[in-house]
Amino acid sequence: MVKATGRTDIDYKGMFLKKPPASIETIDGLGEISRKQRPFIEICGERNLKIFSELGIVQIHSSISHEELYAIAFITLESEVKS
């Protein structure tokens, strides 16, 4: 999250990676239906909410993958376009 925001004053105790209770249905090229639960990040705490508001963040996209001993995560922040 530090890399995505460029901010080092984020309070990590106020950020939670969660899995939604409902699944998302997708259809692949063969017409197979699969249900996926995509993780999302919940931001809590006055300081964090202020930081994300100042940055104009409207959406946080996250992706996590793991295999045996290794894990990797990607965060993409979507902000408002200012004219």
N, CA, C and O atoms as a Maestro MAE file, in Angstrom:
{
 s_m_m2io_version
 :::
 2.0.0
}

f_m_ct {
 s_m_title
 :::
 protein
 m_atom[332] {
  # First column is atom index #
  i_m_mmod_type
  r_m_x_coord
  r_m_y_coord
  r_m_z_coord
  i_m_residue_number
  s_m_chain_name
  s_m_pdb_residue_name
  s_m_pdb_atom_name
  i_m_atomic_number
  :::
  1 25 0.828 -1.185 0.000 1 A "MET " " N  " 7
  2 3 0.000 0.000 0.000 1 A "MET " " CA " 6
  3 2 0.878 1.257 0.000 1 A "MET " " C  " 6
  4 15 0.516 2.275 -0.591 1 A "MET " " O  " 8
  5 25 2.033 1.176 0.667 2 A "VAL " " N  " 7
  6 3 2.946 2.322 0.691 2 A "VAL " " CA " 6
  7 2 3.391 2.668 -0.728 2 A "VAL " " C  " 6
  8 15 3.412 3.842 -1.099 2 A "VAL " " O  " 8
  9 25 3.742 1.669 -1.515 3 A "LYS " " N  " 7
  10 3 4.171 1.910 -2.898 3 A "LYS " " CA " 6
  11 2 3.041 2.530 -3.714 3 A "LYS " " C  " 6
  12 15 3.275 3.454 -4.493 3 A "LYS " " O  " 8
  13 25 1.818 2.030 -3.542 4 A "ALA " " N  " 7
  14 3 0.689 2.523 -4.332 4 A "ALA " " CA " 6
  15 2 0.310 3.953 -3.967 4 A "ALA " " C  " 6
  16 15 -0.040 4.741 -4.846 4 A "ALA " " O  " 8
  17 25 0.374 4.298 -2.688 5 A "THR " " N  " 7
  18 3 -0.023 5.639 -2.257 5 A "THR " " CA " 6
  19 2 1.130 6.622 -2.242 5 A "THR " " C  " 6
  20 15 0.931 7.827 -2.394 5 A "THR " " O  " 8
  21 25 2.348 6.102 -2.058 6 A "GLY " " N  " 7
  22 3 3.496 6.998 -1.898 6 A "GLY " " CA " 6
  23 2 3.556 7.596 -0.504 6 A "GLY " " C  " 6
  24 15 4.331 8.520 -0.259 6 A "GLY " " O  " 8
  25 25 2.747 7.080 0.409 7 A "ARG " " N  " 7
  26 3 2.673 7.610 1.775 7 A "ARG " " CA " 6
  27 2 3.212 6.575 2.759 7 A "ARG " " C  " 6
  28 15 2.889 5.390 2.672 7 A "ARG " " O  " 8
  29 25 4.033 7.036 3.686 8 A "THR " " N  " 7
  30 3 4.577 6.129 4.701 8 A "THR " " CA " 6
  31 2 3.874 6.289 6.049 8 A "THR " " C  " 6
  32 15 4.206 5.589 7.006 8 A "THR " " O  " 8
  33 25 2.913 7.199 6.129 9 A "ASP " " N  " 7
  34 3 2.218 7.446 7.394 9 A "ASP " " CA " 6
  35 2 0.893 6.702 7.511 9 A "ASP " " C  " 6
  36 15 0.046 7.062 8.328 9 A "ASP " " O  " 8
  37 25 0.714 5.673 6.701 10 A "ILE " " N  " 7
  38 3 -0.506 4.856 6.749 10 A "ILE " " CA " 6
  39 2 -0.475 3.987 8.006 10 A "ILE " " C  " 6
  40 15 0.567 3.445 8.375 10 A "ILE " " O  " 8
  41 25 -1.630 3.866 8.653 11 A "ASP " " N  " 7
  42 3 -1.761 3.021 9.843 11 A "ASP " " CA " 6
  43 2 -2.250 1.638 9.409 11 A "ASP " " C  " 6
  44 15 -3.424 1.463 9.083 11 A "ASP " " O  " 8
  45 25 -1.345 0.659 9.408 12 A "TYR " " N  " 7
  46 3 -1.699 -0.673 8.924 12 A "TYR " " CA " 6
  47 2 -2.691 -1.385 9.826 12 A "TYR " " C  " 6
  48 15 -3.333 -2.342 9.393 12 A "TYR " " O  " 8
  49 25 -2.832 -0.946 11.063 13 A "LYS " " N  " 7
  50 3 -3.817 -1.557 11.961 13 A "LYS " " CA " 6
  51 2 -5.238 -1.213 11.523 13 A "LYS " " C  " 6
  52 15 -6.199 -1.813 12.004 13 A "LYS " " O  " 8
  53 25 -5.374 -0.257 10.620 14 A "GLY " " N  " 7
  54 3 -6.688 0.161 10.135 14 A "GLY " " CA " 6
  55 2 -6.986 -0.312 8.722 14 A "GLY " " C  " 6
  56 15 -7.875 0.230 8.065 14 A "GLY " " O  " 8
  57 25 -6.257 -1.317 8.244 15 A "MET " " N  " 7
  58 3 -6.510 -1.868 6.913 15 A "MET " " CA " 6
  59 2 -6.691 -3.375 7.035 15 A "MET " " C  " 6
  60 15 -5.896 -4.064 7.673 15 A "MET " " O  " 8
  61 25 -7.745 -3.865 6.415 16 A "PHE " " N  " 7
  62 3 -8.076 -5.280 6.532 16 A "PHE " " CA " 6
  63 2 -8.329 -5.876 5.163 16 A "PHE " " C  " 6
  64 15 -9.080 -5.312 4.368 16 A "PHE " " O  " 8
  65 25 -7.717 -7.002 4.882 17 A "LEU " " N  " 7
  66 3 -7.971 -7.739 3.660 17 A "LEU " " CA " 6
  67 2 -9.101 -8.709 3.960 17 A "LEU " " C  " 6
  68 15 -8.995 -9.542 4.860 17 A "LEU " " O  " 8
  69 25 -10.182 -8.597 3.199 18 A "LYS " " N  " 7
  70 3 -11.361 -9.419 3.464 18 A "LYS " " CA " 6
  71 2 -11.832 -10.128 2.209 18 A "LYS " " C  " 6
  72 15 -11.564 -9.705 1.085 18 A "LYS " " O  " 8
  73 25 -12.527 -11.198 2.437 19 A "LYS " " N  " 7
  74 3 -13.147 -11.955 1.353 19 A "LYS " " CA " 6
  75 2 -14.654 -11.732 1.455 19 A "LYS " " C  " 6
  76 15 -15.228 -11.910 2.530 19 A "LYS " " O  " 8
  77 25 -15.304 -11.346 0.359 20 A "PRO " " N  " 7
  78 3 -16.748 -11.076 0.428 20 A "PRO " " CA " 6
  79 2 -17.548 -12.359 0.664 20 A "PRO " " C  " 6
  80 15 -17.110 -13.442 0.276 20 A "PRO " " O  " 8
  81 25 -18.706 -12.245 1.291 21 A "PRO " " N  " 7
  82 3 -19.532 -13.426 1.539 21 A "PRO " " CA " 6
  83 2 -20.140 -13.996 0.264 21 A "PRO " " C  " 6
  84 15 -20.375 -15.201 0.181 21 A "PRO " " O  " 8
  85 25 -20.402 -13.140 -0.743 22 A "ALA " " N  " 7
  86 3 -21.016 -13.612 -1.994 22 A "ALA " " CA " 6
  87 2 -19.934 -13.802 -3.048 22 A "ALA " " C  " 6
  88 15 -18.926 -13.096 -3.040 22 A "ALA " " O  " 8
  89 25 -20.137 -14.739 -3.940 23 A "SER " " N  " 7
  90 3 -19.151 -14.986 -4.986 23 A "SER " " CA " 6
  91 2 -19.563 -14.303 -6.283 23 A "SER " " C  " 6
  92 15 -20.730 -13.973 -6.489 23 A "SER " " O  " 8
  93 25 -18.578 -14.101 -7.149 24 A "ILE " " N  " 7
  94 3 -18.790 -13.484 -8.451 24 A "ILE " " CA " 6
  95 2 -18.755 -14.591 -9.494 24 A "ILE " " C  " 6
  96 15 -17.810 -15.379 -9.537 24 A "ILE " " O  " 8
  97 25 -19.784 -14.650 -10.335 25 A "GLU " " N  " 7
  98 3 -19.828 -15.673 -11.373 25 A "GLU " " CA " 6
  99 2 -19.182 -15.149 -12.642 25 A "GLU " " C  " 6
  100 15 -19.478 -14.040 -13.086 25 A "GLU " " O  " 8
  101 25 -18.295 -15.951 -13.227 26 A "THR " " N  " 7
  102 3 -17.681 -15.596 -14.501 26 A "THR " " CA " 6
  103 2 -17.848 -16.776 -15.456 26 A "THR " " C  " 6
  104 15 -17.958 -17.925 -15.029 26 A "THR " " O  " 8
  105 25 -17.865 -16.474 -16.753 27 A "ILE " " N  " 7
  106 3 -17.999 -17.505 -17.779 27 A "ILE " " CA " 6
  107 2 -16.745 -17.460 -18.638 27 A "ILE " " C  " 6
  108 15 -16.403 -16.414 -19.189 27 A "ILE " " O  " 8
  109 25 -16.055 -18.599 -18.754 28 A "ASP " " N  " 7
  110 3 -14.837 -18.635 -19.561 28 A "ASP " " CA " 6
  111 2 -15.175 -18.853 -21.033 28 A "ASP " " C  " 6
  112 15 -16.347 -18.942 -21.396 28 A "ASP " " O  " 8
  113 25 -14.156 -18.937 -21.873 29 A "GLY " " N  " 7
  114 3 -14.340 -19.090 -23.310 29 A "GLY " " CA " 6
  115 2 -15.063 -20.359 -23.718 29 A "GLY " " C  " 6
  116 15 -15.606 -20.429 -24.820 29 A "GLY " " O  " 8
  117 25 -15.081 -21.365 -22.854 30 A "LEU " " N  " 7
  118 3 -15.771 -22.629 -23.156 30 A "LEU " " CA " 6
  119 2 -17.192 -22.652 -22.608 30 A "LEU " " C  " 6
  120 15 -17.880 -23.669 -22.698 30 A "LEU " " O  " 8
  121 25 -17.628 -21.541 -22.045 31 A "GLY " " N  " 7
  122 3 -18.968 -21.463 -21.491 31 A "GLY " " CA " 6
  123 2 -19.091 -22.022 -20.088 31 A "GLY " " C  " 6
  124 15 -20.197 -22.155 -19.563 31 A "GLY " " O  " 8
  125 25 -17.952 -22.352 -19.472 32 A "GLU " " N  " 7
  126 3 -17.956 -22.874 -18.106 32 A "GLU " " CA " 6
  127 2 -18.152 -21.730 -17.111 32 A "GLU " " C  " 6
  128 15 -17.528 -20.676 -17.231 32 A "GLU " " O  " 8
  129 25 -19.007 -21.946 -16.151 33 A "ILE " " N  " 7
  130 3 -19.258 -20.944 -15.119 33 A "ILE " " CA " 6
  131 2 -18.386 -21.250 -13.906 33 A "ILE " " C  " 6
  132 15 -18.346 -22.380 -13.419 33 A "ILE " " O  " 8
  133 25 -17.708 -20.246 -13.442 34 A "SER " " N  " 7
  134 3 -16.937 -20.413 -12.205 34 A "SER " " CA " 6
  135 2 -17.313 -19.294 -11.249 34 A "SER " " C  " 6
  136 15 -17.667 -18.192 -11.666 34 A "SER " " O  " 8
  137 25 -17.231 -19.589 -9.991 35 A "ARG " " N  " 7
  138 3 -17.557 -18.613 -8.951 35 A "ARG " " CA " 6
  139 2 -16.277 -18.246 -8.213 35 A "ARG " " C  " 6
  140 15 -15.571 -19.114 -7.701 35 A "ARG " " O  " 8
  141 25 -15.992 -16.972 -8.165 36 A "LYS " " N  " 7
  142 3 -14.779 -16.503 -7.506 36 A "LYS " " CA " 6
  143 2 -15.142 -15.487 -6.432 36 A "LYS " " C  " 6
  144 15 -16.068 -14.690 -6.587 36 A "LYS " " O  " 8
  145 25 -14.411 -15.537 -5.376 37 A "GLN " " N  " 7
  146 3 -14.556 -14.538 -4.332 37 A "GLN " " CA " 6
  147 2 -13.292 -13.689 -4.363 37 A "GLN " " C  " 6
  148 15 -12.213 -14.161 -4.006 37 A "GLN " " O  " 8
  149 25 -13.422 -12.466 -4.780 38 A "ARG " " N  " 7
  150 3 -12.271 -11.591 -4.883 38 A "ARG " " CA " 6
  151 2 -12.063 -10.854 -3.571 38 A "ARG " " C  " 6
  152 15 -13.011 -10.327 -2.988 38 A "ARG " " O  " 8
  153 25 -10.829 -10.820 -3.114 39 A "PRO " " N  " 7
  154 3 -10.553 -10.112 -1.860 39 A "PRO " " CA " 6
  155 2 -10.727 -8.603 -2.040 39 A "PRO " " C  " 6
  156 15 -10.589 -8.072 -3.143 39 A "PRO " " O  " 8
  157 25 -11.027 -7.940 -0.953 40 A "PHE " " N  " 7
  158 3 -11.103 -6.478 -0.989 40 A "PHE " " CA " 6
  159 2 -10.442 -5.938 0.271 40 A "PHE " " C  " 6
  160 15 -10.278 -6.650 1.261 40 A "PHE " " O  " 8
  161 25 -10.073 -4.684 0.214 41 A "ILE " " N  " 7
  162 3 -9.406 -4.051 1.339 41 A "ILE " " CA " 6
  163 2 -10.355 -3.062 1.987 41 A "ILE " " C  " 6
  164 15 -10.900 -2.174 1.332 41 A "ILE " " O  " 8
  165 25 -10.540 -3.232 3.280 42 A "GLU " " N  " 7
  166 3 -11.379 -2.319 4.054 42 A "GLU " " CA " 6
  167 2 -10.447 -1.345 4.774 42 A "GLU " " C  " 6
  168 15 -9.509 -1.756 5.458 42 A "GLU " " O  " 8
  169 25 -10.719 -0.057 4.611 43 A "ILE " " N  " 7
  170 3 -9.925 0.995 5.245 43 A "ILE " " CA " 6
  171 2 -10.701 1.549 6.422 43 A "ILE " " C  " 6
  172 15 -11.848 1.967 6.267 43 A "ILE " " O  " 8
  173 25 -10.094 1.557 7.593 44 A "CYS " " N  " 7
  174 3 -10.716 2.071 8.810 44 A "CYS " " CA " 6
  175 2 -9.765 3.065 9.478 44 A "CYS " " C  " 6
  176 15 -8.573 3.115 9.175 44 A "CYS " " O  " 8
  177 25 -10.312 3.825 10.364 45 A "GLY " " N  " 7
  178 3 -9.509 4.756 11.139 45 A "GLY " " CA " 6
  179 2 -9.486 6.144 10.524 45 A "GLY " " C  " 6
  180 15 -9.387 6.300 9.307 45 A "GLY " " O  " 8
  181 25 -9.579 7.145 11.385 46 A "GLU " " N  " 7
  182 3 -9.654 8.539 10.942 46 A "GLU " " CA " 6
  183 2 -8.438 8.941 10.101 46 A "GLU " " C  " 6
  184 15 -8.584 9.600 9.071 46 A "GLU " " O  " 8
  185 25 -7.249 8.547 10.539 47 A "ARG " " N  " 7
  186 3 -6.028 8.926 9.815 47 A "ARG " " CA " 6
  187 2 -5.999 8.326 8.408 47 A "ARG " " C  " 6
  188 15 -5.709 9.026 7.437 47 A "ARG " " O  " 8
  189 25 -6.295 7.043 8.302 48 A "ASN " " N  " 7
  190 3 -6.303 6.403 6.984 48 A "ASN " " CA " 6
  191 2 -7.374 6.990 6.079 48 A "ASN " " C  " 6
  192 15 -7.121 7.249 4.902 48 A "ASN " " O  " 8
  193 25 -8.565 7.201 6.617 49 A "LEU " " N  " 7
  194 3 -9.641 7.763 5.806 49 A "LEU " " CA " 6
  195 2 -9.265 9.152 5.299 49 A "LEU " " C  " 6
  196 15 -9.605 9.511 4.171 49 A "LEU " " O  " 8
  197 25 -8.574 9.927 6.111 50 A "LYS " " N  " 7
  198 3 -8.131 11.263 5.701 50 A "LYS " " CA " 6
  199 2 -7.095 11.161 4.572 50 A "LYS " " C  " 6
  200 15 -7.169 11.899 3.590 50 A "LYS " " O  " 8
  201 25 -6.134 10.246 4.717 51 A "ILE " " N  " 7
  202 3 -5.098 10.061 3.692 51 A "ILE " " CA " 6
  203 2 -5.730 9.675 2.356 51 A "ILE " " C  " 6
  204 15 -5.408 10.270 1.327 51 A "ILE " " O  " 8
  205 25 -6.621 8.691 2.363 52 A "PHE " " N  " 7
  206 3 -7.229 8.234 1.123 52 A "PHE " " CA " 6
  207 2 -8.142 9.298 0.524 52 A "PHE " " C  " 6
  208 15 -8.263 9.393 -0.698 52 A "PHE " " O  " 8
  209 25 -8.778 10.089 1.361 53 A "SER " " N  " 7
  210 3 -9.598 11.197 0.879 53 A "SER " " CA " 6
  211 2 -8.728 12.255 0.220 53 A "SER " " C  " 6
  212 15 -9.062 12.750 -0.856 53 A "SER " " O  " 8
  213 25 -7.607 12.608 0.859 54 A "GLU " " N  " 7
  214 3 -6.682 13.600 0.291 54 A "GLU " " CA " 6
  215 2 -6.149 13.151 -1.067 54 A "GLU " " C  " 6
  216 15 -5.947 13.973 -1.961 54 A "GLU " " O  " 8
  217 25 -5.925 11.858 -1.222 55 A "LEU " " N  " 7
  218 3 -5.416 11.320 -2.479 55 A "LEU " " CA " 6
  219 2 -6.515 11.156 -3.535 55 A "LEU " " C  " 6
  220 15 -6.219 10.891 -4.700 55 A "LEU " " O  " 8
  221 25 -7.767 11.311 -3.137 56 A "GLY " " N  " 7
  222 3 -8.885 11.174 -4.068 56 A "GLY " " CA " 6
  223 2 -9.154 9.736 -4.479 56 A "GLY " " C  " 6
  224 15 -9.693 9.491 -5.558 56 A "GLY " " O  " 8
  225 25 -8.783 8.776 -3.626 57 A "ILE " " N  " 7
  226 3 -8.957 7.360 -3.949 57 A "ILE " " CA " 6
  227 2 -10.442 7.002 -3.875 57 A "ILE " " C  " 6
  228 15 -11.098 7.233 -2.859 57 A "ILE " " O  " 8
  229 25 -10.959 6.435 -4.969 58 A "VAL " " N  " 7
  230 3 -12.368 6.034 -5.003 58 A "VAL " " CA " 6
  231 2 -12.536 4.517 -5.032 58 A "VAL " " C  " 6
  232 15 -13.609 4.003 -4.716 58 A "VAL " " O  " 8
  233 25 -11.467 3.797 -5.413 59 A "GLN " " N  " 7
  234 3 -11.557 2.345 -5.497 59 A "GLN " " CA " 6
  235 2 -10.176 1.752 -5.264 59 A "GLN " " C  " 6
  236 15 -9.169 2.298 -5.716 59 A "GLN " " O  " 8
  237 25 -10.138 0.631 -4.555 60 A "ILE " " N  " 7
  238 3 -8.898 -0.104 -4.340 60 A "ILE " " CA " 6
  239 2 -9.076 -1.482 -4.958 60 A "ILE " " C  " 6
  240 15 -10.011 -2.206 -4.617 60 A "ILE " " O  " 8
  241 25 -8.181 -1.843 -5.867 61 A "HIS " " N  " 7
  242 3 -8.218 -3.156 -6.501 61 A "HIS " " CA " 6
  243 2 -7.062 -3.971 -5.936 61 A "HIS " " C  " 6
  244 15 -5.939 -3.476 -5.842 61 A "HIS " " O  " 8
  245 25 -7.330 -5.213 -5.562 62 A "SER " " N  " 7
  246 3 -6.277 -6.049 -4.990 62 A "SER " " CA " 6
  247 2 -6.295 -7.425 -5.631 62 A "SER " " C  " 6
  248 15 -7.338 -7.923 -6.054 62 A "SER " " O  " 8
  249 25 -5.129 -8.019 -5.690 63 A "SER " " N  " 7
  250 3 -4.990 -9.372 -6.214 63 A "SER " " CA " 6
  251 2 -3.924 -10.084 -5.393 63 A "SER " " C  " 6
  252 15 -2.854 -9.533 -5.134 63 A "SER " " O  " 8
  253 25 -4.222 -11.303 -4.991 64 A "ILE " " N  " 7
  254 3 -3.298 -12.076 -4.170 64 A "ILE " " CA " 6
  255 2 -3.139 -13.457 -4.803 64 A "ILE " " C  " 6
  256 15 -4.102 -14.052 -5.287 64 A "ILE " " O  " 8
  257 25 -1.920 -13.944 -4.787 65 A "SER " " N  " 7
  258 3 -1.665 -15.287 -5.285 65 A "SER " " CA " 6
  259 2 -0.648 -15.946 -4.359 65 A "SER " " C  " 6
  260 15 0.199 -15.272 -3.773 65 A "SER " " O  " 8
  261 25 -0.738 -17.260 -4.236 66 A "HIS " " N  " 7
  262 3 0.232 -17.961 -3.388 66 A "HIS " " CA " 6
  263 2 0.450 -19.372 -3.914 66 A "HIS " " C  " 6
  264 15 -0.394 -19.951 -4.598 66 A "HIS " " O  " 8
  265 25 1.601 -19.891 -3.570 67 A "GLU " " N  " 7
  266 3 1.934 -21.266 -3.892 67 A "GLU " " CA " 6
  267 2 2.949 -21.740 -2.872 67 A "GLU " " C  " 6
  268 15 4.041 -21.182 -2.758 67 A "GLU " " O  " 8
  269 25 2.588 -22.753 -2.144 68 A "GLU " " N  " 7
  270 3 3.421 -23.326 -1.091 68 A "GLU " " CA " 6
  271 2 3.962 -22.253 -0.140 68 A "GLU " " C  " 6
  272 15 3.215 -21.746 0.697 68 A "GLU " " O  " 8
  273 25 5.225 -21.905 -0.253 69 A "LEU " " N  " 7
  274 3 5.858 -20.993 0.716 69 A "LEU " " CA " 6
  275 2 5.853 -19.525 0.299 69 A "LEU " " C  " 6
  276 15 6.277 -18.669 1.075 69 A "LEU " " O  " 8
  277 25 5.387 -19.217 -0.900 70 A "TYR " " N  " 7
  278 3 5.503 -17.857 -1.408 70 A "TYR " " CA " 6
  279 2 4.134 -17.244 -1.683 70 A "TYR " " C  " 6
  280 15 3.186 -17.927 -2.070 70 A "TYR " " O  " 8
  281 25 4.065 -15.939 -1.471 71 A "ALA " " N  " 7
  282 3 2.835 -15.199 -1.766 71 A "ALA " " CA " 6
  283 2 3.207 -13.884 -2.415 71 A "ALA " " C  " 6
  284 15 4.292 -13.347 -2.188 71 A "ALA " " O  " 8
  285 25 2.289 -13.367 -3.231 72 A "ILE " " N  " 7
  286 3 2.500 -12.077 -3.873 72 A "ILE " " CA " 6
  287 2 1.159 -11.350 -3.901 72 A "ILE " " C  " 6
  288 15 0.105 -11.973 -4.031 72 A "ILE " " O  " 8
  289 25 1.212 -10.033 -3.777 73 A "ALA " " N  " 7
  290 3 -0.010 -9.232 -3.810 73 A "ALA " " CA " 6
  291 2 0.217 -7.997 -4.664 73 A "ALA " " C  " 6
  292 15 1.316 -7.444 -4.700 73 A "ALA " " O  " 8
  293 25 -0.830 -7.574 -5.347 74 A "PHE " " N  " 7
  294 3 -0.799 -6.355 -6.142 74 A "PHE " " CA " 6
  295 2 -1.926 -5.453 -5.681 74 A "PHE " " C  " 6
  296 15 -3.038 -5.909 -5.416 74 A "PHE " " O  " 8
  297 25 -1.625 -4.172 -5.589 75 A "ILE " " N  " 7
  298 3 -2.633 -3.173 -5.226 75 A "ILE " " CA " 6
  299 2 -2.647 -2.113 -6.313 75 A "ILE " " C  " 6
  300 15 -1.594 -1.614 -6.712 75 A "ILE " " O  " 8
  301 25 -3.824 -1.770 -6.789 76 A "THR " " N  " 7
  302 3 -3.992 -0.678 -7.743 76 A "THR " " CA " 6
  303 2 -5.021 0.268 -7.144 76 A "THR " " C  " 6
  304 15 -6.110 -0.146 -6.747 76 A "THR " " O  " 8
  305 25 -4.661 1.537 -7.087 77 A "LEU " " N  " 7
  306 3 -5.565 2.550 -6.548 77 A "LEU " " CA " 6
  307 2 -6.184 3.339 -7.701 77 A "LEU " " C  " 6
  308 15 -5.490 3.764 -8.625 77 A "LEU " " O  " 8
  309 25 -7.491 3.524 -7.628 78 A "GLU " " N  " 7
  310 3 -8.208 4.289 -8.639 78 A "GLU " " CA " 6
  311 2 -8.618 5.613 -8.004 78 A "GLU " " C  " 6
  312 15 -9.227 5.640 -6.935 78 A "GLU " " O  " 8
  313 25 -8.276 6.709 -8.675 79 A "SER " " N  " 7
  314 3 -8.602 8.019 -8.111 79 A "SER " " CA " 6
  315 2 -9.490 8.807 -9.057 79 A "SER " " C  " 6
  316 15 -9.654 8.456 -10.225 79 A "SER " " O  " 8
  317 25 -10.055 9.878 -8.527 80 A "GLU " " N  " 7
  318 3 -10.898 10.760 -9.312 80 A "GLU " " CA " 6
  319 2 -10.017 11.530 -10.289 80 A "GLU " " C  " 6
  320 15 -8.876 11.876 -9.982 80 A "GLU " " O  " 8
  321 25 -10.563 11.788 -11.460 81 A "VAL " " N  " 7
  322 3 -9.835 12.606 -12.429 81 A "VAL " " CA " 6
  323 2 -10.156 14.057 -12.125 81 A "VAL " " C  " 6
  324 15 -11.316 14.469 -12.126 81 A "VAL " " O  " 8
  325 25 -9.103 14.824 -11.866 82 A "LYS " " N  " 7
  326 3 -9.300 16.244 -11.562 82 A "LYS " " CA " 6
  327 2 -9.006 17.078 -12.798 82 A "LYS " " C  " 6
  328 15 -7.967 16.918 -13.439 82 A "LYS " " O  " 8
  329 25 -9.926 17.963 -13.120 83 A "SER " " N  " 7
  330 3 -9.721 18.795 -14.317 83 A "SER " " CA " 6
  331 2 -9.357 20.202 -13.960 83 A "SER " " C  " 6
  332 15 -9.151 21.031 -14.847 83 A "SER " " O  " 8
  :::
 }
 m_bond[331] {
  # First column is bond index #
  i_m_from
  i_m_to
  i_m_order
  :::
  1 1 2 1
  2 2 3 1
  3 3 4 2
  4 3 5 1
  5 5 6 1
  6 6 7 1
  7 7 8 2
  8 7 9 1
  9 9 10 1
  10 10 11 1
  11 11 12 2
  12 11 13 1
  13 13 14 1
  14 14 15 1
  15 15 16 2
  16 15 17 1
  17 17 18 1
  18 18 19 1
  19 19 20 2
  20 19 21 1
  21 21 22 1
  22 22 23 1
  23 23 24 2
  24 23 25 1
  25 25 26 1
  26 26 27 1
  27 27 28 2
  28 27 29 1
  29 29 30 1
  30 30 31 1
  31 31 32 2
  32 31 33 1
  33 33 34 1
  34 34 35 1
  35 35 36 2
  36 35 37 1
  37 37 38 1
  38 38 39 1
  39 39 40 2
  40 39 41 1
  41 41 42 1
  42 42 43 1
  43 43 44 2
  44 43 45 1
  45 45 46 1
  46 46 47 1
  47 47 48 2
  48 47 49 1
  49 49 50 1
  50 50 51 1
  51 51 52 2
  52 51 53 1
  53 53 54 1
  54 54 55 1
  55 55 56 2
  56 55 57 1
  57 57 58 1
  58 58 59 1
  59 59 60 2
  60 59 61 1
  61 61 62 1
  62 62 63 1
  63 63 64 2
  64 63 65 1
  65 65 66 1
  66 66 67 1
  67 67 68 2
  68 67 69 1
  69 69 70 1
  70 70 71 1
  71 71 72 2
  72 71 73 1
  73 73 74 1
  74 74 75 1
  75 75 76 2
  76 75 77 1
  77 77 78 1
  78 78 79 1
  79 79 80 2
  80 79 81 1
  81 81 82 1
  82 82 83 1
  83 83 84 2
  84 83 85 1
  85 85 86 1
  86 86 87 1
  87 87 88 2
  88 87 89 1
  89 89 90 1
  90 90 91 1
  91 91 92 2
  92 91 93 1
  93 93 94 1
  94 94 95 1
  95 95 96 2
  96 95 97 1
  97 97 98 1
  98 98 99 1
  99 99 100 2
  100 99 101 1
  101 101 102 1
  102 102 103 1
  103 103 104 2
  104 103 105 1
  105 105 106 1
  106 106 107 1
  107 107 108 2
  108 107 109 1
  109 109 110 1
  110 110 111 1
  111 111 112 2
  112 111 113 1
  113 113 114 1
  114 114 115 1
  115 115 116 2
  116 115 117 1
  117 117 118 1
  118 118 119 1
  119 119 120 2
  120 119 121 1
  121 121 122 1
  122 122 123 1
  123 123 124 2
  124 123 125 1
  125 125 126 1
  126 126 127 1
  127 127 128 2
  128 127 129 1
  129 129 130 1
  130 130 131 1
  131 131 132 2
  132 131 133 1
  133 133 134 1
  134 134 135 1
  135 135 136 2
  136 135 137 1
  137 137 138 1
  138 138 139 1
  139 139 140 2
  140 139 141 1
  141 141 142 1
  142 142 143 1
  143 143 144 2
  144 143 145 1
  145 145 146 1
  146 146 147 1
  147 147 148 2
  148 147 149 1
  149 149 150 1
  150 150 151 1
  151 151 152 2
  152 151 153 1
  153 153 154 1
  154 154 155 1
  155 155 156 2
  156 155 157 1
  157 157 158 1
  158 158 159 1
  159 159 160 2
  160 159 161 1
  161 161 162 1
  162 162 163 1
  163 163 164 2
  164 163 165 1
  165 165 166 1
  166 166 167 1
  167 167 168 2
  168 167 169 1
  169 169 170 1
  170 170 171 1
  171 171 172 2
  172 171 173 1
  173 173 174 1
  174 174 175 1
  175 175 176 2
  176 175 177 1
  177 177 178 1
  178 178 179 1
  179 179 180 2
  180 179 181 1
  181 181 182 1
  182 182 183 1
  183 183 184 2
  184 183 185 1
  185 185 186 1
  186 186 187 1
  187 187 188 2
  188 187 189 1
  189 189 190 1
  190 190 191 1
  191 191 192 2
  192 191 193 1
  193 193 194 1
  194 194 195 1
  195 195 196 2
  196 195 197 1
  197 197 198 1
  198 198 199 1
  199 199 200 2
  200 199 201 1
  201 201 202 1
  202 202 203 1
  203 203 204 2
  204 203 205 1
  205 205 206 1
  206 206 207 1
  207 207 208 2
  208 207 209 1
  209 209 210 1
  210 210 211 1
  211 211 212 2
  212 211 213 1
  213 213 214 1
  214 214 215 1
  215 215 216 2
  216 215 217 1
  217 217 218 1
  218 218 219 1
  219 219 220 2
  220 219 221 1
  221 221 222 1
  222 222 223 1
  223 223 224 2
  224 223 225 1
  225 225 226 1
  226 226 227 1
  227 227 228 2
  228 227 229 1
  229 229 230 1
  230 230 231 1
  231 231 232 2
  232 231 233 1
  233 233 234 1
  234 234 235 1
  235 235 236 2
  236 235 237 1
  237 237 238 1
  238 238 239 1
  239 239 240 2
  240 239 241 1
  241 241 242 1
  242 242 243 1
  243 243 244 2
  244 243 245 1
  245 245 246 1
  246 246 247 1
  247 247 248 2
  248 247 249 1
  249 249 250 1
  250 250 251 1
  251 251 252 2
  252 251 253 1
  253 253 254 1
  254 254 255 1
  255 255 256 2
  256 255 257 1
  257 257 258 1
  258 258 259 1
  259 259 260 2
  260 259 261 1
  261 261 262 1
  262 262 263 1
  263 263 264 2
  264 263 265 1
  265 265 266 1
  266 266 267 1
  267 267 268 2
  268 267 269 1
  269 269 270 1
  270 270 271 1
  271 271 272 2
  272 271 273 1
  273 273 274 1
  274 274 275 1
  275 275 276 2
  276 275 277 1
  277 277 278 1
  278 278 279 1
  279 279 280 2
  280 279 281 1
  281 281 282 1
  282 282 283 1
  283 283 284 2
  284 283 285 1
  285 285 286 1
  286 286 287 1
  287 287 288 2
  288 287 289 1
  289 289 290 1
  290 290 291 1
  291 291 292 2
  292 291 293 1
  293 293 294 1
  294 294 295 1
  295 295 296 2
  296 295 297 1
  297 297 298 1
  298 298 299 1
  299 299 300 2
  300 299 301 1
  301 301 302 1
  302 302 303 1
  303 303 304 2
  304 303 305 1
  305 305 306 1
  306 306 307 1
  307 307 308 2
  308 307 309 1
  309 309 310 1
  310 310 311 1
  311 311 312 2
  312 311 313 1
  313 313 314 1
  314 314 315 1
  315 315 316 2
  316 315 317 1
  317 317 318 1
  318 318 319 1
  319 319 320 2
  320 319 321 1
  321 321 322 1
  322 322 323 1
  323 323 324 2
  324 323 325 1
  325 325 326 1
  326 326 327 1
  327 327 328 2
  328 327 329 1
  329 329 330 1
  330 330 331 1
  331 331 332 2
  :::
 }
}
